[in-house]
Structures are given as structure tokens and as C-alpha cells.
Amino acid sequence: MGATHQVDRRIEDVDKAMRLLRNSMKGMPIRYAGFKKDHDKLARSVANATVLLESAKPLFTDNPVKARRRR
């Protein structure tokens, strides 16, 4: 299993977890104990980390020489 495949799987796992979190919030009052603010901050951070992982994926290839040439 290649490293890029592992990165793809982790990104899918994070996406699934964020969907579950969003679905669990459906019945909650919007500003319950400041949770909405914390959720939004978490969602932005996770989105940022996901974008960084996606953009760094060529660096995780099995052949690092080819990854360097793609830049």
C-alpha cells in the first residue's frame, strides 16, 4: 500500500468524522454552550489540514525523485 493511498484513506476518514459531527448537531440549539463557535473553529482547522495534505500528496510518493521533479 503506497503512502499516497494512506493519505487518501485518512482524508476520507476525517471527512466521514466531520459528516457525523454535522449530523449529530442537527437537533442541537445553534448556540448551545458556545459549541457552534468551537465547531466552526474546528471545521476551519480540519479543512486547512485537509488542503495541506492534499497539496503535499506528491511528496508522499514511493519515488521521491519523481516527486521533486513535479514541483
All heavy atoms as TSV, in Angstrom:
chain	resi	resn	atom	element	x	y	z
A	1	MET	N	N	0.843	-1.172	0.000
A	1	MET	CA	C	0.000	0.000	0.000
A	1	MET	C	C	0.892	1.239	0.000
A	1	MET	O	O	1.744	1.388	0.866
A	1	MET	CB	C	-0.910	-0.022	1.221
A	1	MET	CG	C	-1.842	1.138	1.246
A	1	MET	SD	S	-3.089	1.255	2.574
A	1	MET	CE	C	-3.128	-0.255	3.420
A	2	GLY	N	N	0.699	2.109	-0.967
A	2	GLY	CA	C	1.524	3.295	-1.079
A	2	GLY	C	C	1.135	4.371	-0.079
A	2	GLY	O	O	0.044	4.379	0.487
A	3	ALA	N	N	2.055	5.276	0.134
A	3	ALA	CA	C	1.819	6.352	1.093
A	3	ALA	C	C	0.692	7.267	0.643
A	3	ALA	O	O	-0.084	7.749	1.457
A	3	ALA	CB	C	3.102	7.149	1.303
A	4	THR	N	N	0.584	7.502	-0.673
A	4	THR	CA	C	-0.490	8.368	-1.151
A	4	THR	C	C	-1.848	7.731	-0.907
A	4	THR	O	O	-2.818	8.431	-0.611
A	4	THR	CB	C	-0.328	8.715	-2.637
A	4	THR	OG1	O	-0.266	7.511	-3.392
A	4	THR	CG2	C	0.914	9.532	-2.878
A	5	HIS	N	N	-1.917	6.419	-1.013
A	5	HIS	CA	C	-3.169	5.727	-0.725
A	5	HIS	C	C	-3.536	5.898	0.751
A	5	HIS	O	O	-4.706	6.108	1.094
A	5	HIS	CB	C	-3.052	4.250	-1.081
A	5	HIS	CG	C	-4.288	3.466	-0.813
A	5	HIS	ND1	N	-5.444	3.653	-1.543
A	5	HIS	CD2	C	-4.565	2.523	0.111
A	5	HIS	CE1	C	-6.373	2.833	-1.070
A	5	HIS	NE2	N	-5.863	2.142	-0.061
A	6	GLN	N	N	-2.550	5.824	1.618
A	6	GLN	CA	C	-2.794	6.012	3.050
A	6	GLN	C	C	-3.271	7.430	3.349
A	6	GLN	O	O	-4.166	7.634	4.174
A	6	GLN	CB	C	-1.540	5.701	3.844
A	6	GLN	CG	C	-1.173	4.238	3.833
A	6	GLN	CD	C	0.131	3.968	4.570
A	6	GLN	OE1	O	0.745	4.873	5.122
A	6	GLN	NE2	N	0.542	2.713	4.573
A	7	VAL	N	N	-2.696	8.410	2.664
A	7	VAL	CA	C	-3.136	9.798	2.843
A	7	VAL	C	C	-4.586	9.932	2.393
A	7	VAL	O	O	-5.399	10.559	3.085
A	7	VAL	CB	C	-2.220	10.776	2.064
A	7	VAL	CG1	C	-2.803	12.174	2.051
A	7	VAL	CG2	C	-0.825	10.784	2.655
A	8	ASP	N	N	-4.916	9.328	1.252
A	8	ASP	CA	C	-6.304	9.377	0.773
A	8	ASP	C	C	-7.261	8.764	1.785
A	8	ASP	O	O	-8.340	9.305	2.040
A	8	ASP	CB	C	-6.445	8.645	-0.567
A	8	ASP	CG	C	-5.827	9.411	-1.721
A	8	ASP	OD1	O	-5.686	10.645	-1.602
A	8	ASP	OD2	O	-5.500	8.765	-2.734
A	9	ARG	N	N	-6.889	7.641	2.358
A	9	ARG	CA	C	-7.752	6.976	3.348
A	9	ARG	C	C	-7.947	7.836	4.585
A	9	ARG	O	O	-9.041	7.935	5.125
A	9	ARG	CB	C	-7.154	5.621	3.752
A	9	ARG	CG	C	-7.141	4.572	2.681
A	9	ARG	CD	C	-8.555	4.140	2.332
A	9	ARG	NE	N	-9.292	3.747	3.514
A	9	ARG	CZ	C	-9.608	2.507	3.843
A	9	ARG	NH1	N	-9.286	1.515	3.064
A	9	ARG	NH2	N	-10.281	2.272	4.952
A	10	ARG	N	N	-6.887	8.476	5.067
A	10	ARG	CA	C	-7.017	9.331	6.256
A	10	ARG	C	C	-7.897	10.529	5.959
A	10	ARG	O	O	-8.697	10.946	6.807
A	10	ARG	CB	C	-5.643	9.808	6.736
A	10	ARG	CG	C	-4.712	8.713	7.201
A	10	ARG	CD	C	-5.207	7.877	8.381
A	10	ARG	NE	N	-6.169	6.864	8.113
A	10	ARG	CZ	C	-5.925	5.598	7.710
A	10	ARG	NH1	N	-4.706	5.206	7.505
A	10	ARG	NH2	N	-6.912	4.738	7.517
A	11	ILE	N	N	-7.772	11.098	4.773
A	11	ILE	CA	C	-8.620	12.229	4.405
A	11	ILE	C	C	-10.081	11.785	4.339
A	11	ILE	O	O	-10.977	12.502	4.802
A	11	ILE	CB	C	-8.147	12.858	3.080
A	11	ILE	CG1	C	-6.809	13.568	3.295
A	11	ILE	CG2	C	-9.183	13.833	2.534
A	11	ILE	CD1	C	-6.149	14.058	2.041
A	12	GLU	N	N	-10.336	10.609	3.797
A	12	GLU	CA	C	-11.702	10.080	3.771
A	12	GLU	C	C	-12.227	9.853	5.183
A	12	GLU	O	O	-13.395	10.145	5.468
A	12	GLU	CB	C	-11.748	8.768	2.992
A	12	GLU	CG	C	-11.555	8.916	1.513
A	12	GLU	CD	C	-11.408	7.583	0.801
A	12	GLU	OE1	O	-11.655	6.532	1.430
A	12	GLU	OE2	O	-11.054	7.594	-0.386
A	13	ASP	N	N	-11.391	9.356	6.084
A	13	ASP	CA	C	-11.792	9.133	7.471
A	13	ASP	C	C	-12.159	10.451	8.163
A	13	ASP	O	O	-13.143	10.530	8.897
A	13	ASP	CB	C	-10.696	8.425	8.259
A	13	ASP	CG	C	-10.472	6.991	7.820
A	13	ASP	OD1	O	-11.350	6.429	7.124
A	13	ASP	OD2	O	-9.409	6.434	8.162
A	14	VAL	N	N	-11.355	11.470	7.939
A	14	VAL	CA	C	-11.632	12.784	8.537
A	14	VAL	C	C	-12.935	13.345	7.973
A	14	VAL	O	O	-13.759	13.896	8.712
A	14	VAL	CB	C	-10.449	13.755	8.300
A	14	VAL	CG1	C	-10.826	15.178	8.641
A	14	VAL	CG2	C	-9.244	13.317	9.098
A	15	ASP	N	N	-13.133	13.186	6.679
A	15	ASP	CA	C	-14.364	13.661	6.046
A	15	ASP	C	C	-15.582	12.959	6.644
A	15	ASP	O	O	-16.594	13.599	6.957
A	15	ASP	CB	C	-14.291	13.429	4.537
A	15	ASP	CG	C	-15.458	14.038	3.808
A	15	ASP	OD1	O	-15.797	15.208	4.089
A	15	ASP	OD2	O	-16.033	13.347	2.944
A	16	LYS	N	N	-15.476	11.663	6.843
A	16	LYS	CA	C	-16.571	10.894	7.431
A	16	LYS	C	C	-16.856	11.366	8.862
A	16	LYS	O	O	-18.014	11.528	9.261
A	16	LYS	CB	C	-16.235	9.406	7.443
A	16	LYS	CG	C	-17.386	8.528	7.891
A	16	LYS	CD	C	-16.997	7.079	8.071
A	16	LYS	CE	C	-16.433	6.457	6.825
A	16	LYS	NZ	N	-16.113	5.019	6.993
A	17	ALA	N	N	-15.808	11.612	9.627
A	17	ALA	CA	C	-15.979	12.078	11.004
A	17	ALA	C	C	-16.639	13.452	11.047
A	17	ALA	O	O	-17.506	13.704	11.900
A	17	ALA	CB	C	-14.629	12.117	11.718
A	18	MET	N	N	-16.261	14.329	10.133
A	18	MET	CA	C	-16.871	15.658	10.108
A	18	MET	C	C	-18.345	15.576	9.706
A	18	MET	O	O	-19.170	16.333	10.219
A	18	MET	CB	C	-16.103	16.586	9.164
A	18	MET	CG	C	-14.711	16.944	9.664
A	18	MET	SD	S	-14.672	17.710	11.294
A	18	MET	CE	C	-15.359	19.309	10.917
A	19	ARG	N	N	-18.682	14.672	8.789
A	19	ARG	CA	C	-20.099	14.479	8.424
A	19	ARG	C	C	-20.899	13.969	9.614
A	19	ARG	O	O	-22.020	14.432	9.855
A	19	ARG	CB	C	-20.232	13.514	7.252
A	19	ARG	CG	C	-20.199	14.233	5.921
A	19	ARG	CD	C	-20.583	13.295	4.783
A	19	ARG	NE	N	-19.340	12.941	4.103
A	19	ARG	CZ	C	-18.848	11.721	4.007
A	19	ARG	NH1	N	-19.478	10.701	4.476
A	19	ARG	NH2	N	-17.692	11.518	3.414
A	20	LEU	N	N	-20.325	13.030	10.374
A	20	LEU	CA	C	-21.006	12.522	11.568
A	20	LEU	C	C	-21.210	13.628	12.602
A	20	LEU	O	O	-22.274	13.713	13.227
A	20	LEU	CB	C	-20.211	11.378	12.183
A	20	LEU	CG	C	-20.254	10.045	11.450
A	20	LEU	CD1	C	-19.245	9.077	12.060
A	20	LEU	CD2	C	-21.644	9.458	11.510
A	21	LEU	N	N	-20.213	14.473	12.772
A	21	LEU	CA	C	-20.339	15.584	13.701
A	21	LEU	C	C	-21.444	16.538	13.258
A	21	LEU	O	O	-22.266	16.974	14.071
A	21	LEU	CB	C	-19.010	16.325	13.822
A	21	LEU	CG	C	-18.989	17.549	14.732
A	21	LEU	CD1	C	-19.335	17.150	16.162
A	21	LEU	CD2	C	-17.638	18.223	14.668
A	22	ARG	N	N	-21.492	16.861	11.977
A	22	ARG	CA	C	-22.529	17.750	11.460
A	22	ARG	C	C	-23.916	17.149	11.666
A	22	ARG	O	O	-24.841	17.831	12.104
A	22	ARG	CB	C	-22.296	18.035	9.980
A	22	ARG	CG	C	-23.289	19.038	9.410
A	22	ARG	CD	C	-23.076	19.303	7.942
A	22	ARG	NE	N	-23.328	18.082	7.197
A	22	ARG	CZ	C	-22.651	17.694	6.121
A	22	ARG	NH1	N	-21.661	18.424	5.675
A	22	ARG	NH2	N	-22.945	16.577	5.513
A	23	ASN	N	N	-24.050	15.852	11.389
A	23	ASN	CA	C	-25.349	15.203	11.572
A	23	ASN	C	C	-25.752	15.164	13.040
A	23	ASN	O	O	-26.934	15.278	13.369
A	23	ASN	CB	C	-25.328	13.790	10.996
A	23	ASN	CG	C	-25.301	13.789	9.487
A	23	ASN	OD1	O	-25.678	14.763	8.852
A	23	ASN	ND2	N	-24.837	12.700	8.915
A	24	SER	N	N	-24.797	15.002	13.934
A	24	SER	CA	C	-25.129	14.954	15.361
A	24	SER	C	C	-25.551	16.326	15.880
A	24	SER	O	O	-26.239	16.412	16.897
A	24	SER	CB	C	-23.956	14.419	16.160
A	24	SER	OG	O	-22.882	15.326	16.125
A	25	MET	N	N	-25.163	17.389	15.212
A	25	MET	CA	C	-25.528	18.743	15.635
A	25	MET	C	C	-26.923	19.153	15.181
A	25	MET	O	O	-27.422	20.180	15.634
A	25	MET	CB	C	-24.521	19.756	15.080
A	25	MET	CG	C	-23.193	19.738	15.770
A	25	MET	SD	S	-22.111	21.024	15.132
A	25	MET	CE	C	-23.057	22.489	15.499
A	26	LYS	N	N	-27.570	18.380	14.337
A	26	LYS	CA	C	-28.846	18.797	13.758
A	26	LYS	C	C	-29.912	19.110	14.805
A	26	LYS	O	O	-30.665	20.039	14.655
A	26	LYS	CB	C	-29.345	17.755	12.767
A	26	LYS	CG	C	-28.597	17.816	11.466
A	26	LYS	CD	C	-29.184	16.909	10.435
A	26	LYS	CE	C	-28.380	17.059	9.152
A	26	LYS	NZ	N	-28.822	16.144	8.132
A	27	GLY	N	N	-29.995	18.354	15.874
A	27	GLY	CA	C	-31.020	18.598	16.874
A	27	GLY	C	C	-30.608	19.563	17.966
A	27	GLY	O	O	-31.403	19.925	18.831
A	28	MET	N	N	-29.381	20.032	17.938
A	28	MET	CA	C	-28.853	20.880	18.998
A	28	MET	C	C	-29.191	22.345	18.725
A	28	MET	O	O	-29.089	22.797	17.586
A	28	MET	CB	C	-27.326	20.710	19.048
A	28	MET	CG	C	-26.662	21.384	20.204
A	28	MET	SD	S	-24.874	21.193	20.157
A	28	MET	CE	C	-24.709	19.444	20.362
A	29	PRO	N	N	-29.581	23.080	19.753
A	29	PRO	CA	C	-29.772	24.522	19.562
A	29	PRO	C	C	-28.469	25.147	19.042
A	29	PRO	O	O	-27.381	24.741	19.439
A	29	PRO	CB	C	-30.111	25.044	20.958
A	29	PRO	CG	C	-30.615	23.849	21.695
A	29	PRO	CD	C	-29.908	22.659	21.104
A	30	ILE	N	N	-28.595	26.124	18.179
A	30	ILE	CA	C	-27.458	26.650	17.417
A	30	ILE	C	C	-26.329	27.185	18.298
A	30	ILE	O	O	-25.164	27.039	17.973
A	30	ILE	CB	C	-27.937	27.707	16.400
A	30	ILE	CG1	C	-26.829	28.056	15.419
A	30	ILE	CG2	C	-28.417	28.960	17.078
A	30	ILE	CD1	C	-26.609	27.044	14.380
A	31	ARG	N	N	-26.645	27.785	19.414
A	31	ARG	CA	C	-25.595	28.374	20.249
A	31	ARG	C	C	-25.491	27.694	21.607
A	31	ARG	O	O	-25.180	28.331	22.601
A	31	ARG	CB	C	-25.849	29.861	20.418
A	31	ARG	CG	C	-25.623	30.620	19.143
A	31	ARG	CD	C	-25.585	32.108	19.402
A	31	ARG	NE	N	-25.224	32.809	18.196
A	31	ARG	CZ	C	-26.074	33.261	17.310
A	31	ARG	NH1	N	-27.363	33.084	17.486
A	31	ARG	NH2	N	-25.661	33.892	16.242
A	32	TYR	N	N	-25.740	26.434	21.664
A	32	TYR	CA	C	-25.733	25.704	22.932
A	32	TYR	C	C	-24.339	25.706	23.542
A	32	TYR	O	O	-23.411	25.101	23.017
A	32	TYR	CB	C	-26.205	24.259	22.703
A	32	TYR	CG	C	-26.310	23.455	23.960
A	32	TYR	CD1	C	-27.351	23.663	24.841
A	32	TYR	CD2	C	-25.357	22.512	24.278
A	32	TYR	CE1	C	-27.453	22.934	26.011
A	32	TYR	CE2	C	-25.439	21.776	25.441
A	32	TYR	CZ	C	-26.495	21.999	26.301
A	32	TYR	OH	O	-26.586	21.276	27.461
A	33	ALA	N	N	-24.185	26.435	24.632
A	33	ALA	CA	C	-22.941	26.492	25.419
A	33	ALA	C	C	-21.719	26.850	24.572
A	33	ALA	O	O	-20.619	26.388	24.835
A	33	ALA	CB	C	-22.710	25.170	26.139
A	34	GLY	N	N	-21.899	27.662	23.551
A	34	GLY	CA	C	-20.777	28.081	22.723
A	34	GLY	C	C	-20.224	26.995	21.816
A	34	GLY	O	O	-19.155	27.145	21.239
A	35	PHE	N	N	-20.951	25.909	21.680
A	35	PHE	CA	C	-20.454	24.785	20.881
A	35	PHE	C	C	-20.338	25.133	19.409
A	35	PHE	O	O	-19.431	24.668	18.729
A	35	PHE	CB	C	-21.369	23.575	21.067
A	35	PHE	CG	C	-20.881	22.350	20.361
A	35	PHE	CD1	C	-19.800	21.643	20.856
A	35	PHE	CD2	C	-21.483	21.925	19.189
A	35	PHE	CE1	C	-19.331	20.516	20.208
A	35	PHE	CE2	C	-21.009	20.802	18.531
A	35	PHE	CZ	C	-19.945	20.101	19.043
A	36	LYS	N	N	-21.237	25.961	18.894
A	36	LYS	CA	C	-21.220	26.322	17.466
A	36	LYS	C	C	-19.901	27.008	17.108
A	36	LYS	O	O	-19.294	26.719	16.084
A	36	LYS	CB	C	-22.409	27.226	17.158
A	36	LYS	CG	C	-22.429	27.787	15.761
A	36	LYS	CD	C	-22.900	26.775	14.766
A	36	LYS	CE	C	-23.228	27.414	13.441
A	36	LYS	NZ	N	-22.222	27.207	12.448
A	37	LYS	N	N	-19.447	27.914	17.978
A	37	LYS	CA	C	-18.186	28.624	17.717
A	37	LYS	C	C	-17.017	27.637	17.689
A	37	LYS	O	O	-16.163	27.701	16.799
A	37	LYS	CB	C	-17.963	29.689	18.785
A	37	LYS	CG	C	-16.680	30.489	18.592
A	37	LYS	CD	C	-16.516	31.519	19.669
A	37	LYS	CE	C	-16.039	30.807	20.906
A	37	LYS	NZ	N	-15.634	31.664	22.007
A	38	ASP	N	N	-17.011	26.723	18.652
A	38	ASP	CA	C	-15.939	25.724	18.689
A	38	ASP	C	C	-16.003	24.802	17.484
A	38	ASP	O	O	-14.969	24.431	16.917
A	38	ASP	CB	C	-16.021	24.905	19.972
A	38	ASP	CG	C	-15.712	25.730	21.208
A	38	ASP	OD1	O	-15.022	26.758	21.065
A	38	ASP	OD2	O	-16.159	25.336	22.298
A	39	HIS	N	N	-17.213	24.435	17.083
A	39	HIS	CA	C	-17.378	23.580	15.912
A	39	HIS	C	C	-16.859	24.277	14.662
A	39	HIS	O	O	-16.156	23.680	13.850
A	39	HIS	CB	C	-18.847	23.199	15.722
A	39	HIS	CG	C	-19.106	22.526	14.420
A	39	HIS	ND1	N	-19.467	23.234	13.289
A	39	HIS	CD2	C	-19.029	21.228	14.048
A	39	HIS	CE1	C	-19.597	22.394	12.290
A	39	HIS	NE2	N	-19.343	21.171	12.723
A	40	ASP	N	N	-17.212	25.557	14.487
A	40	ASP	CA	C	-16.764	26.297	13.309
A	40	ASP	C	C	-15.242	26.427	13.274
A	40	ASP	O	O	-14.616	26.289	12.223
A	40	ASP	CB	C	-17.413	27.674	13.252
A	40	ASP	CG	C	-18.901	27.604	12.968
A	40	ASP	OD1	O	-19.387	26.522	12.569
A	40	ASP	OD2	O	-19.587	28.629	13.167
A	41	LYS	N	N	-14.650	26.669	14.436
A	41	LYS	CA	C	-13.188	26.780	14.506
A	41	LYS	C	C	-12.531	25.440	14.152
A	41	LYS	O	O	-11.558	25.399	13.394
A	41	LYS	CB	C	-12.791	27.207	15.918
A	41	LYS	CG	C	-11.332	27.494	16.092
A	41	LYS	CD	C	-11.056	27.996	17.494
A	41	LYS	CE	C	-9.584	28.213	17.710
A	41	LYS	NZ	N	-9.311	28.655	19.090
A	42	LEU	N	N	-13.091	24.356	14.678
A	42	LEU	CA	C	-12.579	23.026	14.355
A	42	LEU	C	C	-12.730	22.722	12.866
A	42	LEU	O	O	-11.803	22.221	12.229
A	42	LEU	CB	C	-13.312	21.962	15.175
A	42	LEU	CG	C	-13.011	20.522	14.772
A	42	LEU	CD1	C	-11.619	20.134	15.237
A	42	LEU	CD2	C	-14.052	19.585	15.314
A	43	ALA	N	N	-13.893	23.041	12.307
A	43	ALA	CA	C	-14.144	22.761	10.891
A	43	ALA	C	C	-13.150	23.513	10.000
A	43	ALA	O	O	-12.630	22.953	9.024
A	43	ALA	CB	C	-15.577	23.129	10.520
A	44	ARG	N	N	-12.860	24.765	10.335
A	44	ARG	CA	C	-11.874	25.526	9.553
A	44	ARG	C	C	-10.480	24.910	9.658
A	44	ARG	O	O	-9.750	24.797	8.670
A	44	ARG	CB	C	-11.840	26.970	10.014
A	44	ARG	CG	C	-12.976	27.788	9.503
A	44	ARG	CD	C	-12.808	29.278	9.821
A	44	ARG	NE	N	-14.074	29.949	9.653
A	44	ARG	CZ	C	-14.900	30.261	10.642
A	44	ARG	NH1	N	-14.571	29.972	11.883
A	44	ARG	NH2	N	-16.035	30.865	10.410
A	45	SER	N	N	-10.114	24.506	10.851
A	45	SER	CA	C	-8.791	23.905	11.052
A	45	SER	C	C	-8.656	22.580	10.315
A	45	SER	O	O	-7.623	22.300	9.700
A	45	SER	CB	C	-8.532	23.690	12.545
A	45	SER	OG	O	-8.509	24.907	13.218
A	46	VAL	N	N	-9.699	21.770	10.368
A	46	VAL	CA	C	-9.679	20.482	9.674
A	46	VAL	C	C	-9.630	20.698	8.166
A	46	VAL	O	O	-8.900	20.011	7.449
A	46	VAL	CB	C	-10.889	19.618	10.090
A	46	VAL	CG1	C	-11.045	18.416	9.187
A	46	VAL	CG2	C	-10.739	19.174	11.526
A	47	ALA	N	N	-10.390	21.671	7.674
A	47	ALA	CA	C	-10.363	21.969	6.241
A	47	ALA	C	C	-8.965	22.420	5.818
A	47	ALA	O	O	-8.462	21.999	4.762
A	47	ALA	CB	C	-11.391	23.039	5.904
A	48	ASN	N	N	-8.332	23.244	6.619
A	48	ASN	CA	C	-6.976	23.703	6.316
A	48	ASN	C	C	-6.000	22.531	6.288
A	48	ASN	O	O	-5.180	22.416	5.368
A	48	ASN	CB	C	-6.540	24.743	7.344
A	48	ASN	CG	C	-5.233	25.391	6.985
A	48	ASN	OD1	O	-4.889	25.513	5.823
A	48	ASN	ND2	N	-4.507	25.812	7.999
A	49	ALA	N	N	-6.086	21.649	7.268
A	49	ALA	CA	C	-5.196	20.487	7.315
A	49	ALA	C	C	-5.437	19.560	6.126
A	49	ALA	O	O	-4.489	19.016	5.543
A	49	ALA	CB	C	-5.397	19.722	8.624
A	50	THR	N	N	-6.697	19.396	5.736
A	50	THR	CA	C	-7.029	18.550	4.595
A	50	THR	C	C	-6.434	19.110	3.301
A	50	THR	O	O	-5.863	18.377	2.505
A	50	THR	CB	C	-8.554	18.408	4.464
A	50	THR	OG1	O	-9.069	17.860	5.677
A	50	THR	CG2	C	-8.938	17.508	3.312
A	51	VAL	N	N	-6.553	20.412	3.115
A	51	VAL	CA	C	-5.987	21.047	1.922
A	51	VAL	C	C	-4.471	20.905	1.908
A	51	VAL	O	O	-3.876	20.613	0.861
A	51	VAL	CB	C	-6.409	22.535	1.848
A	51	VAL	CG1	C	-5.617	23.276	0.787
A	51	VAL	CG2	C	-7.897	22.637	1.569
A	52	LEU	N	N	-3.833	21.084	3.053
A	52	LEU	CA	C	-2.374	20.931	3.124
A	52	LEU	C	C	-1.948	19.503	2.784
A	52	LEU	O	O	-0.970	19.288	2.065
A	52	LEU	CB	C	-1.862	21.323	4.504
A	52	LEU	CG	C	-1.899	22.809	4.831
A	52	LEU	CD1	C	-1.512	23.041	6.285
A	52	LEU	CD2	C	-0.985	23.584	3.911
A	53	LEU	N	N	-2.679	18.513	3.300
A	53	LEU	CA	C	-2.349	17.121	2.985
A	53	LEU	C	C	-2.540	16.830	1.504
A	53	LEU	O	O	-1.719	16.156	0.883
A	53	LEU	CB	C	-3.218	16.174	3.811
A	53	LEU	CG	C	-2.731	15.882	5.211
A	53	LEU	CD1	C	-3.756	15.048	5.955
A	53	LEU	CD2	C	-1.403	15.160	5.175
A	54	GLU	N	N	-3.637	17.320	0.937
A	54	GLU	CA	C	-3.883	17.100	-0.492
A	54	GLU	C	C	-2.781	17.723	-1.342
A	54	GLU	O	O	-2.312	17.128	-2.302
A	54	GLU	CB	C	-5.236	17.689	-0.900
A	54	GLU	CG	C	-6.413	16.853	-0.531
A	54	GLU	CD	C	-6.566	15.624	-1.406
A	54	GLU	OE1	O	-6.047	15.593	-2.540
A	54	GLU	OE2	O	-7.200	14.678	-0.936
A	55	SER	N	N	-2.362	18.929	-0.983
A	55	SER	CA	C	-1.341	19.604	-1.793
A	55	SER	C	C	0.042	18.981	-1.606
A	55	SER	O	O	0.897	19.089	-2.489
A	55	SER	CB	C	-1.302	21.090	-1.471
A	55	SER	OG	O	-0.923	21.296	-0.143
A	56	ALA	N	N	0.268	18.324	-0.476
A	56	ALA	CA	C	1.569	17.688	-0.220
A	56	ALA	C	C	1.613	16.241	-0.690
A	56	ALA	O	O	2.649	15.590	-0.558
A	56	ALA	CB	C	1.895	17.757	1.266
A	57	LYS	N	N	0.527	15.742	-1.242
A	57	LYS	CA	C	0.455	14.335	-1.632
A	57	LYS	C	C	1.582	13.904	-2.576
A	57	LYS	O	O	2.116	12.809	-2.430
A	57	LYS	CB	C	-0.899	14.029	-2.255
A	57	LYS	CG	C	-1.226	12.560	-2.207
A	57	LYS	CD	C	-2.520	12.206	-2.899
A	57	LYS	CE	C	-3.679	12.994	-2.454
A	57	LYS	NZ	N	-4.924	12.569	-3.082
A	58	PRO	N	N	2.014	14.737	-3.542
A	58	PRO	CA	C	3.126	14.300	-4.402
A	58	PRO	C	C	4.423	14.023	-3.640
A	58	PRO	O	O	5.256	13.255	-4.087
A	58	PRO	CB	C	3.318	15.467	-5.371
A	58	PRO	CG	C	2.010	16.156	-5.399
A	58	PRO	CD	C	1.427	15.977	-4.024
A	59	LEU	N	N	4.576	14.625	-2.481
A	59	LEU	CA	C	5.783	14.389	-1.687
A	59	LEU	C	C	5.764	13.028	-0.999
A	59	LEU	O	O	6.791	12.560	-0.537
A	59	LEU	CB	C	5.933	15.490	-0.634
A	59	LEU	CG	C	6.060	16.905	-1.182
A	59	LEU	CD1	C	6.087	17.899	-0.039
A	59	LEU	CD2	C	7.296	17.043	-2.045
A	60	PHE	N	N	4.587	12.384	-0.932
A	60	PHE	CA	C	4.454	11.087	-0.282
A	60	PHE	C	C	4.572	9.915	-1.253
A	60	PHE	O	O	4.311	8.785	-0.882
A	60	PHE	CB	C	3.099	10.980	0.435
A	60	PHE	CG	C	2.955	11.917	1.591
A	60	PHE	CD1	C	2.027	12.935	1.550
A	60	PHE	CD2	C	3.744	11.780	2.714
A	60	PHE	CE1	C	1.873	13.797	2.615
A	60	PHE	CE2	C	3.602	12.647	3.786
A	60	PHE	CZ	C	2.664	13.653	3.729
A	61	THR	N	N	4.972	10.169	-2.475
A	61	THR	CA	C	5.070	9.086	-3.445
A	61	THR	C	C	6.187	8.134	-3.057
A	61	THR	O	O	7.095	8.470	-2.287
A	61	THR	CB	C	5.331	9.614	-4.864
A	61	THR	OG1	O	6.547	10.329	-4.861
A	61	THR	CG2	C	4.206	10.484	-5.355
A	62	ASP	N	N	6.144	6.938	-3.622
A	62	ASP	CA	C	7.158	5.932	-3.329
A	62	ASP	C	C	8.505	6.281	-3.949
A	62	ASP	O	O	9.535	5.782	-3.535
A	62	ASP	CB	C	6.704	4.561	-3.823
A	62	ASP	CG	C	5.497	4.074	-3.046
A	62	ASP	OD1	O	5.341	4.476	-1.871
A	62	ASP	OD2	O	4.704	3.303	-3.602
A	63	ASN	N	N	8.492	7.128	-4.966
A	63	ASN	CA	C	9.715	7.526	-5.636
A	63	ASN	C	C	9.935	9.024	-5.414
A	63	ASN	O	O	9.415	9.843	-6.147
A	63	ASN	CB	C	9.621	7.216	-7.133
A	63	ASN	CG	C	10.951	7.392	-7.828
A	63	ASN	OD1	O	11.893	7.932	-7.254
A	63	ASN	ND2	N	11.022	6.944	-9.053
A	64	PRO	N	N	10.705	9.424	-4.409
A	64	PRO	CA	C	10.851	10.838	-4.081
A	64	PRO	C	C	11.512	11.661	-5.181
A	64	PRO	O	O	11.298	12.853	-5.263
A	64	PRO	CB	C	11.693	10.842	-2.813
A	64	PRO	CG	C	12.311	9.501	-2.717
A	64	PRO	CD	C	11.464	8.562	-3.531
A	65	VAL	N	N	12.305	11.044	-6.048
A	65	VAL	CA	C	12.945	11.791	-7.132
A	65	VAL	C	C	11.883	12.320	-8.084
A	65	VAL	O	O	11.915	13.478	-8.477
A	65	VAL	CB	C	13.967	10.906	-7.881
A	65	VAL	CG1	C	14.525	11.638	-9.082
A	65	VAL	CG2	C	15.077	10.475	-6.928
A	66	LYS	N	N	10.916	11.493	-8.446
A	66	LYS	CA	C	9.828	11.947	-9.315
A	66	LYS	C	C	9.003	13.026	-8.632
A	66	LYS	O	O	8.555	13.960	-9.264
A	66	LYS	CB	C	8.926	10.772	-9.698
A	66	LYS	CG	C	9.506	9.866	-10.725
A	66	LYS	CD	C	8.490	8.825	-11.117
A	66	LYS	CE	C	9.060	7.911	-12.167
A	66	LYS	NZ	N	8.092	6.863	-12.547
A	67	ALA	N	N	8.797	12.928	-7.341
A	67	ALA	CA	C	8.006	13.926	-6.609
A	67	ALA	C	C	8.693	15.280	-6.658
A	67	ALA	O	O	8.039	16.292	-6.826
A	67	ALA	CB	C	7.813	13.486	-5.162
A	68	ARG	N	N	10.024	15.294	-6.542
A	68	ARG	CA	C	10.735	16.559	-6.597
A	68	ARG	C	C	10.661	17.195	-7.973
A	68	ARG	O	O	10.593	18.390	-8.104
A	68	ARG	CB	C	12.195	16.351	-6.207
A	68	ARG	CG	C	12.415	16.483	-4.737
A	68	ARG	CD	C	13.879	16.503	-4.412
A	68	ARG	NE	N	14.141	15.321	-3.590
A	68	ARG	CZ	C	15.042	14.405	-3.849
A	68	ARG	NH1	N	15.824	14.525	-4.875
A	68	ARG	NH2	N	15.183	13.366	-3.058
A	69	ARG	N	N	10.661	16.404	-9.017
A	69	ARG	CA	C	10.621	16.937	-10.374
A	69	ARG	C	C	9.262	17.529	-10.720
A	69	ARG	O	O	9.162	18.362	-11.594
A	69	ARG	CB	C	10.958	15.839	-11.378
A	69	ARG	CG	C	12.394	15.441	-11.325
A	69	ARG	CD	C	12.689	14.385	-12.352
A	69	ARG	NE	N	14.029	13.886	-12.172
A	69	ARG	CZ	C	14.455	12.723	-12.612
A	69	ARG	NH1	N	13.629	11.936	-13.269
A	69	ARG	NH2	N	15.689	12.352	-12.413
A	70	ARG	N	N	8.210	17.121	-10.040
A	70	ARG	CA	C	6.868	17.618	-10.351
A	70	ARG	C	C	6.644	19.037	-9.875
A	70	ARG	O	O	5.711	19.686	-10.304
A	70	ARG	CB	C	5.810	16.710	-9.703
A	70	ARG	CG	C	5.716	15.374	-10.344
A	70	ARG	CD	C	4.635	14.576	-9.692
A	70	ARG	NE	N	4.707	13.191	-10.126
A	70	ARG	CZ	C	4.189	12.187	-9.480
A	70	ARG	NH1	N	3.531	12.382	-8.376
A	70	ARG	NH2	N	4.310	10.978	-9.946
A	71	ARG	N	N	7.424	19.519	-8.978
A	71	ARG	CA	C	7.190	20.855	-8.432
A	71	ARG	C	C	7.349	21.916	-9.451
A	71	ARG	O	O	7.998	22.115	-10.305
A	71	ARG	CB	C	8.129	21.142	-7.280
A	71	ARG	CG	C	7.788	20.362	-6.066
A	71	ARG	CD	C	8.593	20.893	-4.928
A	71	ARG	NE	N	8.966	19.782	-4.074
A	71	ARG	CZ	C	9.830	19.881	-3.118
A	71	ARG	NH1	N	10.446	20.999	-2.876
A	71	ARG	NH2	N	10.121	18.867	-2.367
